[in-house]
């Protein structure tokens, strides 16, 4: 559901779907990463960073989260 919303540019809906996924499976690194992407697209870089850090806490070698954080730090 979240991927479909993201492809359509419906970032609020994608974020809602990812929050639900995280509620069900709080250690799912991909959901945390995706929520970070949604927050970045919604103009919430601080929230995005928190999500990517959470992703890395579950999957320390997650390349997407590492790259996204590096981009934020600029």
C-alpha positions as CSV (number, residue, x, y, z in Angstrom):
1,X,0.0,0.0,0.0
2,X,2.7,2.5,1.0
3,X,4.6,1.8,-2.3
4,X,1.5,2.5,-4.4
5,X,0.9,5.7,-2.5
6,X,4.5,6.8,-2.9
7,X,4.5,6.1,-6.6
8,X,1.5,8.3,-6.9
9,X,3.1,11.1,-4.9
10,X,0.6,10.6,-2.1
11,X,3.2,11.1,0.7
12,X,0.7,11.7,3.5
13,X,-1.1,8.4,2.7
14,X,2.3,6.6,2.3
15,X,3.3,7.9,5.7
16,X,0.1,6.7,7.3
17,X,0.4,3.2,5.8
18,X,4.0,3.0,7.0
19,X,3.1,4.1,10.5
20,X,0.5,1.2,10.5
21,X,3.1,-1.2,9.3
22,X,5.5,-0.1,12.0
23,X,2.8,-0.5,14.6
24,X,2.4,-4.1,13.6
25,X,6.1,-4.8,13.1
26,X,8.1,-2.2,15.0
27,X,11.5,-3.7,14.0
28,X,10.9,-3.6,10.2
29,X,13.8,-1.6,8.9
30,X,12.3,-1.1,5.5
31,X,9.2,0.5,6.9
32,X,11.3,2.9,9.0
33,X,13.4,3.7,5.9
34,X,10.2,4.3,3.8
35,X,8.7,6.5,6.5
36,X,11.9,8.5,6.4
37,X,11.6,9.0,2.7
38,X,7.9,10.0,3.1
39,X,8.9,12.6,5.7
40,X,11.7,13.9,3.5
41,X,9.2,14.4,0.6
42,X,6.8,16.1,3.0
43,X,9.5,18.6,4.0
44,X,10.2,17.2,7.4
45,X,13.9,16.4,7.4
46,X,14.3,16.1,11.1
47,X,11.6,13.5,11.3
48,X,13.2,11.7,8.3
49,X,16.5,11.6,10.1
50,X,14.9,10.0,13.2
51,X,13.3,7.3,11.0
52,X,16.5,6.5,9.2
53,X,18.4,6.3,12.5
54,X,15.8,3.9,13.7
55,X,16.2,1.9,10.5
56,X,19.9,1.7,11.1
57,X,19.4,0.5,14.7
58,X,17.7,-2.6,13.3
59,X,19.8,-3.0,10.1
60,X,23.2,-1.2,10.6
61,X,24.3,-1.8,7.0
62,X,21.1,-0.4,5.3
63,X,22.7,1.5,2.4
64,X,19.7,3.6,1.7
65,X,19.3,4.9,5.2
66,X,23.1,5.6,5.4
67,X,23.1,7.5,2.1
68,X,19.9,9.5,3.0
69,X,21.4,10.6,6.3
70,X,24.7,11.6,4.6
71,X,22.7,13.7,2.1
72,X,20.9,15.5,5.0
73,X,24.1,16.2,6.8
74,X,25.3,17.6,3.5
